[in-house]
């Protein structure tokens, strides 16, 4: 059940990232997808495990990472 949920959330994040050329921060993805932080982390973990998402550091303390599709 949790694996199915993680896969569905990963799809939501994937779709949000596929609509932009540049990466998005957590806040931007959250605004687009309306995901709770725990659900975002679950879906992101799935995408990272599948090696589908790249994560870059921004140098910003408030938004330390930017996510993009590989």
Residue pairs with C-beta under 8 A, 6 or more apart in sequence:
2 42
5 42
6 42
6 43
6 45
6 46
7 46
8 43
9 35
9 39
9 40
9 42
9 43
9 46
10 43
10 44
10 46
10 47
10 50
10 52
11 43
12 33
12 35
12 43
13 29
13 33
13 35
13 40
13 43
13 44
13 47
13 53
13 67
14 47
14 52
14 69
16 24
16 29
16 32
16 33
17 23
17 24
17 29
17 53
17 67
17 68
17 69
18 69
19 32
22 66
22 68
23 54
23 56
23 66
23 67
23 68
24 32
24 66
24 67
24 68
25 58
25 63
25 65
25 66
25 67
26 37
26 40
26 63
26 65
26 67
27 63
29 35
29 40
29 67
30 37
30 40
33 40
35 43
44 53
44 67
47 53
48 55
51 70
52 69
52 70
53 67
53 68
53 69
53 70
54 67
54 68
54 69
54 70
55 65
55 66
55 67
56 65
56 66
56 68
57 64
57 65
58 64
58 65
58 66
